[in-house]
Amino acid sequence: MYVGTGSITLKGCDIAYNTAYQGAAPLAEGGGLGLDGGAHAVLNATRIMSNVNASGSTLYGGGVLLDSGSQVRFEGTENLVAYNEATYGAGVYMWGNVDLEGALIAHNHAANWGGGVFVGAGYSGGRIANNYLVGNNSGTKGSSMLVSHSNMEIANNTIVGDLTGSGAAIDITSSSSGDLKLTNNIVVSHTIGIRKDGSQSVILVTNDVWGNTTNYSGLSAGSTDIHLDPQFVDPASEDYHLTSDSQCIDAGTGVDRLHVDYDGERRPRPWFDIGADEYPKEFFIAASPLVLKSYSP
């Protein structure tokens, strides 16, 4: 599916088993869904799965391609970008000023860079937030995410690998003059957690980088980063919600315009939880005379 302009809403759809073919050059874009500059899409209970590139072509965005100026919004918790293959950005390829929020991006494979997400050259602004990236891998760099050029924030994502391959959870190859800010992310079970090859300025704030063969390469941990088991509910069944014992609870920092988590539950300021999940909390309000009432947000 290709959307060149205007808006589209997909609800309860499967976009699966498509092949993207190259044009005059051996290049193809958007195996499942391609949004061109100015196009907007809302996805609700939609699965983009098992899309690939034609033999001999170079595919950008096996599942989803977001061109400059396009926007995608994931509603609900039943959207999935999974099992797609591409040369670059097997799950999602994005460039320009684009936000990517509220997606489950799982088990995609890039032959080269960016198994889960590839942030392409020319990207500026926008944000990657409230996403689960699970079990993605690549042939060289960016098992979960490759950032090649950016001035942006990556916030409150839960990024889980399978300890295979040489790619990092987040590979940063940019030499942009802007700042790349990583805030409140859980990064676990990769060969390398966060790696920087270029001269990009990287700001690390309250991330949990744990259980990777090497946690950092080419940069040092942020002064507020932690290195603790996030205590997921059931990793064997890929349930990466936090348990009540998790040290990620209230260990993050507030992020502008990020009012809810992946599940739509409110994030109370000033202390966000780290990762895509905000552990449910109860607030106790004193009501006269001396009666405590319990309220759930």
C-alpha positions in Angstrom: 0.0 0.0 0.0 1.3 3.4 -1.0 -0.2 6.7 0.2 1.2 9.8 -1.7 -1.0 12.5 -0.1 -4.0 12.9 2.1 -5.0 10.7 5.1 -6.0 7.1 5.5 -7.3 5.0 8.5 -6.6 1.3 8.7 -8.6 -0.7 11.3 -8.4 -4.4 11.8 -6.3 -4.9 8.6 -3.5 -7.3 7.7 -0.9 -6.2 5.2 1.2 -9.3 4.7 3.3 -11.3 2.3 3.9 -8.5 -0.2 7.0 -8.1 -2.3 8.4 -4.6 -3.2 9.9 -4.5 -6.6 12.6 -2.0 -7.8 12.1 0.7 -10.4 14.7 1.7 -13.0 17.4 1.5 -10.3 17.6 -1.6 -8.1 15.8 0.3 -5.3 12.4 -0.4 -3.7 10.6 1.4 -0.9 7.9 0.4 1.6 7.3 -3.3 1.4 4.0 -3.2 3.4 3.0 0.4 3.8 4.7 3.5 2.2 3.8 7.0 3.3 5.1 9.8 1.1 5.7 13.4 2.2 2.4 14.9 3.5 0.6 11.6 3.8 -1.0 10.7 7.2 -2.1 7.3 8.4 -3.9 6.1 11.5 -3.4 2.4 12.3 -5.7 0.5 14.7 -5.5 -3.2 15.3 -3.4 -3.5 12.1 -0.7 -6.0 11.4 2.1 -5.4 8.9 3.9 -8.7 8.6 6.2 -10.8 6.4 6.8 -8.3 3.6 10.0 -8.6 1.7 12.1 -7.1 -1.2 12.5 -8.6 -4.6 15.6 -10.6 -5.3 18.5 -8.3 -6.4 16.8 -5.1 -5.1 17.6 -2.8 -2.2 14.6 -2.3 0.0 14.2 0.6 2.4 11.4 -0.1 4.9 10.3 -3.7 4.8 7.2 -3.1 6.9 6.7 0.7 6.9 8.4 3.5 5.1 7.9 7.1 6.4 9.0 9.8 4.0 9.7 13.3 5.1 6.6 15.1 6.2 4.5 12.0 6.6 2.9 11.0 9.9 1.7 7.7 11.3 -0.3 7.2 14.5 -0.8 3.8 16.2 -4.0 3.6 18.2 -4.6 0.8 20.8 -2.3 -2.0 21.7 -3.0 -4.5 18.9 -0.8 -3.0 16.1 2.2 -5.1 15.0 5.1 -4.6 12.6 6.7 -8.0 12.5 8.7 -10.6 10.5 9.5 -8.2 7.6 12.7 -8.3 5.7 14.7 -5.5 4.0 18.2 -4.3 3.3 17.7 -1.2 5.5 15.0 -0.7 8.1 13.3 -4.1 8.1 10.5 -2.9 10.4 10.4 0.8 9.8 12.5 3.2 7.7 12.0 6.8 8.5 13.5 10.2 7.5 12.5 13.8 7.7 10.5 15.2 10.6 8.4 12.2 11.6 7.2 10.8 14.9 7.0 7.0 15.6 5.1 6.2 18.8 3.1 3.3 20.2 4.2 0.4 17.9 5.2 -3.2 18.6 8.1 -3.8 16.2 9.2 -7.4 16.5 11.3 -10.1 14.8 12.2 -8.1 11.7 15.5 -8.8 9.9 17.6 -6.3 7.9 20.3 -7.8 5.6 22.4 -4.7 6.3 21.4 -1.9 8.8 18.4 -1.4 11.1 16.5 -4.6 12.0 13.7 -2.8 13.8 14.0 0.9 12.9 16.4 2.8 10.5 16.5 6.6 11.0 17.9 7.8 7.6 20.1 10.7 6.7 18.3 14.0 6.6 16.2 13.2 9.7 15.7 16.2 11.9 13.2 16.7 14.7 10.5 14.2 15.5 10.6 11.5 18.1 10.7 7.8 18.6 8.8 7.0 21.9 6.6 4.5 23.7 7.5 1.6 21.4 8.4 -2.0 22.1 11.3 -3.3 19.9 11.6 -7.1 20.4 13.8 -9.7 18.8 14.8 -7.7 15.8 18.2 -8.3 14.1 20.5 -7.1 11.3 23.4 -8.4 9.3 25.8 -5.7 10.3 24.6 -2.7 12.4 21.6 -1.7 14.4 20.0 -4.9 15.5 17.1 -3.0 16.9 17.7 0.6 15.7 20.2 2.4 13.5 20.4 6.2 13.7 22.4 7.6 10.7 21.6 11.3 11.0 19.5 13.0 13.5 18.6 15.8 15.8 15.9 14.1 17.9 14.8 12.3 21.0 14.4 8.6 21.6 12.4 8.2 24.8 10.6 5.5 26.8 11.2 2.6 24.5 11.6 -1.0 25.7 14.3 -2.6 23.4 14.9 -6.3 23.9 17.3 -8.4 21.8 18.3 -12.1 21.6 22.1 -11.7 22.2 22.9 -12.7 18.6 24.8 -10.8 15.8 27.3 -8.0 16.0 24.7 -5.1 15.8 23.9 -2.9 18.8 20.5 -2.3 20.2 21.0 1.3 19.2 23.8 2.0 16.6 24.6 5.7 16.2 26.6 6.4 13.0 25.7 10.1 12.6 28.0 13.0 12.5 25.2 15.6 12.7 25.8 18.8 14.6 22.6 18.5 16.6 21.9 16.6 19.8 20.6 13.0 20.0 18.9 12.5 23.3 18.2 9.0 24.7 15.8 9.2 27.7 14.1 6.5 29.8 14.9 3.6 27.5 15.3 0.0 28.6 18.0 -1.7 26.5 18.7 -5.4 27.3 20.0 -8.6 25.8 22.0 -7.4 22.9 25.6 -8.1 21.9 26.1 -4.3 22.4 23.6 -2.0 24.1 24.4 1.5 22.7 27.2 2.1 20.3 28.4 5.4 18.7 30.7 5.4 15.7 30.3 9.0 14.5 30.8 12.4 16.1 27.2 12.9 17.0 26.6 14.5 20.4 24.6 12.0 22.4 22.9 12.9 25.7 21.9 9.9 27.9 19.3 10.4 30.7 17.9 7.8 33.0 18.2 4.7 30.7 18.4 1.1 32.0 21.2 -0.6 30.0 21.6 -4.1 31.4 22.4 -7.7 30.4 24.1 -6.9 27.1 27.4 -8.5 26.4 28.8 -5.0 26.2 26.6 -2.2 27.5 28.3 0.8 25.8 30.8 1.2 23.0 32.2 4.5 21.7 30.6 6.4 24.5 30.1 6.3 28.3 27.1 5.7 30.4 25.0 8.8 31.3 25.5 9.9 34.9 21.8 9.0 35.6 21.7 5.7 33.7 21.1 2.5 35.7 22.2 -1.1 35.1 19.7 -3.3 36.7 17.4 -6.2 35.7 14.2 -4.4 34.7 12.1 -7.3 36.1 9.7 -8.1 33.3 6.5 -10.0 33.9 7.3 -12.9 31.6 10.1 -12.5 29.1 9.7 -16.1 27.9 6.2 -15.2 26.7 7.4 -11.8 25.5 5.4 -9.9 28.2 7.7 -7.0 28.9 5.5 -5.1 31.3 7.2 -4.2 34.6 6.6 -6.1 37.8 6.0 -4.3 41.1 9.7 -5.2 42.1 11.2 -3.4 39.1 13.8 -0.7 39.8 12.6 1.0 36.6 9.5 2.3 38.4 9.8 6.0 39.2 13.4 5.9 38.0 12.9 8.0 34.8 12.4 11.6 34.2 9.6 13.6 32.7 9.4 14.0 28.9 7.4 16.8 27.2 4.3 15.8 25.3 4.5 12.2 26.5 1.4 12.0 28.7 0.6 8.3 28.5 2.5 5.0 28.0 2.2 2.3 25.3 -1.0 1.0 26.9 -2.6 4.4 27.2 -2.0 4.6 30.9 -1.1 8.0 32.4 2.5 8.9 33.1 2.6 11.0 36.3 5.2 13.7 36.6 7.9 14.3 37.6 9.1 10.7 37.7 8.3 8.6 34.7 9.0 4.9 34.8 11.8 3.7 32.4 10.6 1.9 29.3 7.4 1.7 27.3 5.3 0.5 30.2 4.2 2.7 33.2 3.5 0.5 36.1 -0.1 1.1 37.4 -0.1 3.2 40.5 -2.8 4.1 43.1 -3.0 7.6 44.5 -4.4 8.1 48.0 -6.3 11.3 48.7 -7.2 12.3 52.2 -10.9 13.1 52.5 -12.4 14.7 55.7 -12.7 13.4 58.3 -9.5 11.3 58.1 -10.8 8.8 55.5 -8.5 7.5 52.8 -9.9 6.8 49.4 -8.0 4.9 46.7 -8.2 6.1 43.1 -6.6 4.5 40.0 -5.7 6.8 37.1 
